[in-house]
């Protein structure tokens, strides 16, 4: 399974660089469309399989693509 390259972002309030890794697989739990991400602070894993919901615009675009097929 390929994973997306980590992207870092400084969170100045807590003094860490946050990076995430994801397999970029969309999942549906019956209510929300989301991707699972592993979250790292300064390279240390702090949350495994964190569920990050996709935005409404992304969900709408996917629904539109699915409706065309």
KOLGU-4560 file (N, C-alpha, C; in nm, 3 decimals, padded with zeros to 5 digits):
<recs>
<n_xx: 00.084 n_yy: -00.116 n_zz: 00.000 ca_xx: 00.000 ca_yy: 00.000 ca_zz: 00.000 c_xx: 00.089 c_yy: 00.123 c_zz: 00.000 mol: A seq: 1 type: UNK>
<n_xx: 00.066 n_yy: 00.216 n_zz: -00.092 ca_xx: 00.150 ca_yy: 00.336 ca_zz: -00.097 c_xx: 00.092 c_yy: 00.441 c_zz: -00.005 mol: A seq: 2 type: UNK>
<n_xx: 00.179 n_yy: 00.519 n_zz: 00.052 ca_xx: 00.137 ca_yy: 00.623 ca_zz: 00.145 c_xx: 00.183 c_yy: 00.758 c_zz: 00.090 mol: A seq: 3 type: UNK>
<n_xx: 00.104 n_yy: 00.860 n_zz: 00.118 ca_xx: 00.139 ca_yy: 00.994 ca_zz: 00.073 c_xx: 00.259 c_yy: 01.045 c_zz: 00.151 mol: A seq: 4 type: UNK>
<n_xx: 00.340 n_yy: 01.126 n_zz: 00.086 ca_xx: 00.456 ca_yy: 01.185 ca_zz: 00.153 c_xx: 00.408 c_yy: 01.281 c_zz: 00.261 mol: A seq: 5 type: UNK>
<n_xx: 00.477 n_yy: 01.283 n_zz: 00.375 ca_xx: 00.435 ca_yy: 01.370 ca_zz: 00.483 c_xx: 00.448 c_yy: 01.517 c_zz: 00.445 mol: A seq: 6 type: UNK>
<n_xx: 00.353 n_yy: 01.597 n_zz: 00.492 ca_xx: 00.358 ca_yy: 01.741 ca_zz: 00.476 c_xx: 00.367 c_yy: 01.799 c_zz: 00.615 mol: A seq: 7 type: UNK>
<n_xx: 00.460 n_yy: 01.891 n_zz: 00.637 ca_xx: 00.477 ca_yy: 01.949 ca_zz: 00.769 c_xx: 00.416 c_yy: 02.086 c_zz: 00.781 mol: A seq: 8 type: UNK>
<n_xx: 00.371 n_yy: 02.117 n_zz: 00.902 ca_xx: 00.317 ca_yy: 02.249 ca_zz: 00.930 c_xx: 00.352 c_yy: 02.284 c_zz: 01.074 mol: A seq: 9 type: UNK>
<n_xx: 00.402 n_yy: 02.405 n_zz: 01.093 ca_xx: 00.439 ca_yy: 02.452 ca_zz: 01.225 c_xx: 00.314 c_yy: 02.489 c_zz: 01.304 mol: A seq: 10 type: UNK>
<n_xx: 00.303 n_yy: 02.435 n_zz: 01.424 ca_xx: 00.196 ca_yy: 02.474 ca_zz: 01.516 c_xx: 00.266 c_yy: 02.552 c_zz: 01.628 mol: A seq: 11 type: UNK>
<n_xx: 00.270 n_yy: 02.683 n_zz: 01.611 ca_xx: 00.350 ca_yy: 02.767 ca_zz: 01.702 c_xx: 00.297 c_yy: 02.766 c_zz: 01.845 mol: A seq: 12 type: UNK>
<n_xx: 00.165 n_yy: 02.747 n_zz: 01.863 ca_xx: 00.107 ca_yy: 02.749 ca_zz: 01.998 c_xx: 00.167 c_yy: 02.641 c_zz: 02.087 mol: A seq: 13 type: UNK>
<n_xx: 00.203 n_yy: 02.527 n_zz: 02.029 ca_xx: 00.260 ca_yy: 02.418 ca_zz: 02.110 c_xx: 00.404 c_yy: 02.388 c_zz: 02.072 mol: A seq: 14 type: UNK>
<n_xx: 00.459 n_yy: 02.465 n_zz: 01.978 ca_xx: 00.600 ca_yy: 02.454 ca_zz: 01.943 c_xx: 00.639 c_yy: 02.324 c_zz: 01.875 mol: A seq: 15 type: UNK>
<n_xx: 00.554 n_yy: 02.273 n_zz: 01.787 ca_xx: 00.587 ca_yy: 02.149 ca_zz: 01.716 c_xx: 00.562 c_yy: 02.165 c_zz: 01.567 mol: A seq: 16 type: UNK>
<n_xx: 00.629 n_yy: 02.080 n_zz: 01.492 ca_xx: 00.599 ca_yy: 02.067 ca_zz: 01.350 c_xx: 00.514 c_yy: 01.941 c_zz: 01.336 mol: A seq: 17 type: UNK>
<n_xx: 00.394 n_yy: 01.960 n_zz: 01.284 ca_xx: 00.302 ca_yy: 01.848 ca_zz: 01.268 c_xx: 00.310 c_yy: 01.796 c_zz: 01.125 mol: A seq: 18 type: UNK>
<n_xx: 00.328 n_yy: 01.665 n_zz: 01.111 ca_xx: 00.325 ca_yy: 01.601 ca_zz: 00.981 c_xx: 00.220 c_yy: 01.491 c_zz: 00.987 mol: A seq: 19 type: UNK>
<n_xx: 00.169 n_yy: 01.457 n_zz: 00.871 ca_xx: 00.071 ca_yy: 01.349 ca_zz: 00.861 c_xx: 00.110 c_yy: 01.255 c_zz: 00.749 mol: A seq: 20 type: UNK>
<n_xx: 00.071 n_yy: 01.130 n_zz: 00.765 ca_xx: 00.086 ca_yy: 01.030 ca_zz: 00.659 c_xx: -00.050 c_yy: 00.966 c_zz: 00.639 mol: A seq: 21 type: UNK>
<n_xx: -00.085 n_yy: 00.941 n_zz: 00.515 ca_xx: -00.215 ca_yy: 00.882 ca_zz: 00.484 c_xx: -00.202 c_yy: 00.787 c_zz: 00.366 mol: A seq: 22 type: UNK>
<n_xx: -00.287 n_yy: 00.685 n_zz: 00.363 ca_xx: -00.292 ca_yy: 00.598 ca_zz: 00.247 c_xx: -00.387 c_yy: 00.656 c_zz: 00.141 mol: A seq: 23 type: UNK>
<n_xx: -00.451 n_yy: 00.769 n_zz: 00.174 ca_xx: -00.542 ca_yy: 00.842 ca_zz: 00.084 c_xx: -00.658 c_yy: 00.757 c_zz: 00.035 mol: A seq: 24 type: UNK>
<n_xx: -00.703 n_yy: 00.663 n_zz: 00.117 ca_xx: -00.822 ca_yy: 00.584 ca_zz: 00.083 c_xx: -00.942 c_yy: 00.650 c_zz: 00.148 mol: A seq: 25 type: UNK>
<n_xx: -01.043 n_yy: 00.683 n_zz: 00.067 ca_xx: -01.166 ca_yy: 00.741 ca_zz: 00.121 c_xx: -01.246 c_yy: 00.632 c_zz: 00.190 mol: A seq: 26 type: UNK>
<n_xx: -01.297 n_yy: 00.663 n_zz: 00.307 ca_xx: -01.378 ca_yy: 00.568 ca_zz: 00.384 c_xx: -01.510 c_yy: 00.636 c_zz: 00.420 mol: A seq: 27 type: UNK>
<n_xx: -01.611 n_yy: 00.553 n_zz: 00.438 ca_xx: -01.744 ca_yy: 00.602 ca_zz: 00.474 c_xx: -01.789 c_yy: 00.526 c_zz: 00.597 mol: A seq: 28 type: UNK>
<n_xx: -01.829 n_yy: 00.598 n_zz: 00.702 ca_xx: -01.874 ca_yy: 00.530 ca_zz: 00.824 c_xx: -02.026 c_yy: 00.533 c_zz: 00.840 mol: A seq: 29 type: UNK>
<n_xx: -02.095 n_yy: 00.569 n_zz: 00.734 ca_xx: -02.241 ca_yy: 00.580 ca_zz: 00.739 c_xx: -02.287 c_yy: 00.723 c_zz: 00.759 mol: A seq: 30 type: UNK>
<n_xx: -02.199 n_yy: 00.808 n_zz: 00.812 ca_xx: -02.231 ca_yy: 00.950 ca_zz: 00.832 c_xx: -02.129 c_yy: 01.042 c_zz: 00.767 mol: A seq: 31 type: UNK>
<n_xx: -02.002 n_yy: 01.004 n_zz: 00.773 ca_xx: -01.895 ca_yy: 01.092 ca_zz: 00.726 c_xx: -01.805 c_yy: 01.022 c_zz: 00.626 mol: A seq: 32 type: UNK>
<n_xx: -01.754 n_yy: 01.101 n_zz: 00.531 ca_xx: -01.653 ca_yy: 01.056 ca_zz: 00.436 c_xx: -01.520 c_yy: 01.108 c_zz: 00.490 mol: A seq: 33 type: UNK>
<n_xx: -01.422 n_yy: 01.019 n_zz: 00.505 ca_xx: -01.297 ca_yy: 01.058 ca_zz: 00.568 c_xx: -01.179 c_yy: 00.978 c_zz: 00.515 mol: A seq: 34 type: UNK>
<n_xx: -01.058 n_yy: 01.025 n_zz: 00.547 ca_xx: -00.935 ca_yy: 00.950 ca_zz: 00.524 c_xx: -00.871 c_yy: 00.928 c_zz: 00.661 mol: A seq: 35 type: UNK>
<n_xx: -00.799 n_yy: 00.820 n_zz: 00.674 ca_xx: -00.726 ca_yy: 00.795 ca_zz: 00.798 c_xx: -00.585 c_yy: 00.849 c_zz: 00.783 mol: A seq: 36 type: UNK>
<n_xx: -00.537 n_yy: 00.913 n_zz: 00.889 ca_xx: -00.403 ca_yy: 00.969 ca_zz: 00.888 c_xx: -00.331 c_yy: 00.934 c_zz: 01.017 mol: A seq: 37 type: UNK>
<n_xx: -00.201 n_yy: 00.913 n_zz: 01.006 ca_xx: -00.116 ca_yy: 00.904 ca_zz: 01.124 c_xx: -00.059 c_yy: 01.044 c_zz: 01.143 mol: A seq: 38 type: UNK>
<n_xx: -00.068 n_yy: 01.097 n_zz: 01.265 ca_xx: -00.026 ca_yy: 01.233 ca_zz: 01.296 c_xx: 00.100 c_yy: 01.228 c_zz: 01.380 mol: A seq: 39 type: UNK>
<n_xx: 00.200 n_yy: 01.306 n_zz: 01.341 ca_xx: 00.329 ca_yy: 01.311 ca_zz: 01.410 c_xx: 00.357 c_yy: 01.453 c_zz: 01.456 mol: A seq: 40 type: UNK>
<n_xx: 00.412 n_yy: 01.468 n_zz: 01.575 ca_xx: 00.463 ca_yy: 01.596 ca_zz: 01.625 c_xx: 00.613 c_yy: 01.582 c_zz: 01.639 mol: A seq: 41 type: UNK>
<n_xx: 00.687 n_yy: 01.664 n_zz: 01.564 ca_xx: 00.834 ca_yy: 01.659 ca_zz: 01.561 c_xx: 00.883 c_yy: 01.517 c_zz: 01.536 mol: A seq: 42 type: UNK>
<n_xx: 00.815 n_yy: 01.446 n_zz: 01.448 ca_xx: 00.857 ca_yy: 01.312 ca_zz: 01.409 c_xx: 00.807 c_yy: 01.200 c_zz: 01.499 mol: A seq: 43 type: UNK>
<n_xx: 00.741 n_yy: 01.233 n_zz: 01.609 ca_xx: 00.692 ca_yy: 01.130 ca_zz: 01.702 c_xx: 00.542 c_yy: 01.109 c_zz: 01.680 mol: A seq: 44 type: UNK>
<n_xx: 00.503 n_yy: 00.982 n_zz: 01.664 ca_xx: 00.362 ca_yy: 00.948 ca_zz: 01.642 c_xx: 00.279 c_yy: 00.988 c_zz: 01.763 mol: A seq: 45 type: UNK>
<n_xx: 00.175 n_yy: 01.069 n_zz: 01.740 ca_xx: 00.086 ca_yy: 01.110 ca_zz: 01.849 c_xx: -00.057 c_yy: 01.061 c_zz: 01.829 mol: A seq: 46 type: UNK>
<n_xx: -00.093 n_yy: 01.023 n_zz: 01.707 ca_xx: -00.229 ca_yy: 00.974 ca_zz: 01.683 c_xx: -00.227 c_yy: 00.882 c_zz: 01.562 mol: A seq: 47 type: UNK>
<n_xx: -00.267 n_yy: 00.758 n_zz: 01.580 ca_xx: -00.270 ca_yy: 00.660 ca_zz: 01.472 c_xx: -00.412 c_yy: 00.649 c_zz: 01.418 mol: A seq: 48 type: UNK>
<n_xx: -00.423 n_yy: 00.647 n_zz: 01.287 ca_xx: -00.551 ca_yy: 00.634 ca_zz: 01.217 c_xx: -00.652 c_yy: 00.741 c_zz: 01.258 mol: A seq: 49 type: UNK>
<n_xx: -00.603 n_yy: 00.865 n_zz: 01.269 ca_xx: -00.690 ca_yy: 00.978 ca_zz: 01.296 c_xx: -00.784 c_yy: 00.995 c_zz: 01.177 mol: A seq: 50 type: UNK>
<n_xx: -00.911 n_yy: 01.013 n_zz: 01.204 ca_xx: -01.009 ca_yy: 01.031 ca_zz: 01.097 c_xx: -01.024 c_yy: 01.178 c_zz: 01.064 mol: A seq: 51 type: UNK>
<n_xx: -00.982 n_yy: 01.215 n_zz: 00.944 ca_xx: -00.997 ca_yy: 01.354 ca_zz: 00.898 c_xx: -01.106 c_yy: 01.357 c_zz: 00.792 mol: A seq: 52 type: UNK>
<n_xx: -01.214 n_yy: 01.426 n_zz: 00.823 ca_xx: -01.325 ca_yy: 01.435 ca_zz: 00.727 c_xx: -01.283 c_yy: 01.515 c_zz: 00.605 mol: A seq: 53 type: UNK>
<n_xx: -01.334 n_yy: 01.474 n_zz: 00.490 ca_xx: -01.308 ca_yy: 01.552 ca_zz: 00.369 c_xx: -01.403 c_yy: 01.671 c_zz: 00.370 mol: A seq: 54 type: UNK>
<n_xx: -01.365 n_yy: 01.775 n_zz: 00.299 ca_xx: -01.448 ca_yy: 01.895 ca_zz: 00.296 c_xx: -01.577 c_yy: 01.869 c_zz: 00.218 mol: A seq: 55 type: UNK>
<n_xx: -01.673 n_yy: 01.953 n_zz: 00.242 ca_xx: -01.802 ca_yy: 01.941 ca_zz: 00.173 c_xx: -01.782 c_yy: 01.950 c_zz: 00.022 mol: A seq: 56 type: UNK>
<n_xx: -01.692 n_yy: 02.038 n_zz: -00.021 ca_xx: -01.668 ca_yy: 02.056 ca_zz: -00.165 c_xx: -01.610 c_yy: 01.928 c_zz: -00.227 mol: A seq: 57 type: UNK>
<n_xx: -01.519 n_yy: 01.864 n_zz: -00.157 ca_xx: -01.461 ca_yy: 01.738 ca_zz: -00.208 c_xx: -01.569 c_yy: 01.631 c_zz: -00.214 mol: A seq: 58 type: UNK>
<n_xx: -01.649 n_yy: 01.619 n_zz: -00.111 ca_xx: -01.757 ca_yy: 01.520 ca_zz: -00.109 c_xx: -01.856 c_yy: 01.544 c_zz: -00.223 mol: A seq: 59 type: UNK>
<n_xx: -01.888 n_yy: 01.670 n_zz: -00.249 ca_xx: -01.980 ca_yy: 01.703 ca_zz: -00.358 c_xx: -01.919 c_yy: 01.667 c_zz: -00.493 mol: A seq: 60 type: UNK>
<n_xx: -01.791 n_yy: 01.694 n_zz: -00.512 ca_xx: -01.723 ca_yy: 01.662 ca_zz: -00.639 c_xx: -01.721 c_yy: 01.511 c_zz: -00.660 mol: A seq: 61 type: UNK>
<n_xx: -01.695 n_yy: 01.434 n_zz: -00.555 ca_xx: -01.696 ca_yy: 01.287 ca_zz: -00.567 c_xx: -01.835 c_yy: 01.237 c_zz: -00.600 mol: A seq: 62 type: UNK>
<n_xx: -01.937 n_yy: 01.291 n_zz: -00.533 ca_xx: -02.075 ca_yy: 01.250 ca_zz: -00.561 c_xx: -02.112 c_yy: 01.279 c_zz: -00.707 mol: A seq: 63 type: UNK>
<n_xx: -02.067 n_yy: 01.393 n_zz: -00.758 ca_xx: -02.094 ca_yy: 01.429 ca_zz: -00.897 c_xx: -02.027 c_yy: 01.331 c_zz: -00.994 mol: A seq: 64 type: UNK>
<n_xx: -01.901 n_yy: 01.294 n_zz: -00.963 ca_xx: -01.830 ca_yy: 01.197 ca_zz: -01.048 c_xx: -01.899 c_yy: 01.061 c_zz: -01.045 mol: A seq: 65 type: UNK>
<n_xx: -01.943 n_yy: 01.018 n_zz: -00.928 ca_xx: -02.010 ca_yy: 00.888 ca_zz: -00.917 c_xx: -02.144 c_yy: 00.886 c_zz: -00.988 mol: A seq: 66 type: UNK>
<n_xx: -02.213 n_yy: 00.999 n_zz: -00.988 ca_xx: -02.343 ca_yy: 01.007 ca_zz: -01.054 c_xx: -02.332 c_yy: 00.999 c_zz: -01.206 mol: A seq: 67 type: UNK>
<n_xx: -02.215 n_yy: 01.032 n_zz: -01.259 ca_xx: -02.194 ca_yy: 01.029 ca_zz: -01.403 c_xx: -02.169 c_yy: 00.888 c_zz: -01.455 mol: A seq: 68 type: UNK>
<n_xx: -02.138 n_yy: 00.794 n_zz: -01.367 ca_xx: -02.107 ca_yy: 00.658 ca_zz: -01.411 c_xx: -02.219 c_yy: 00.564 c_zz: -01.386 mol: A seq: 69 type: UNK>
</recs>
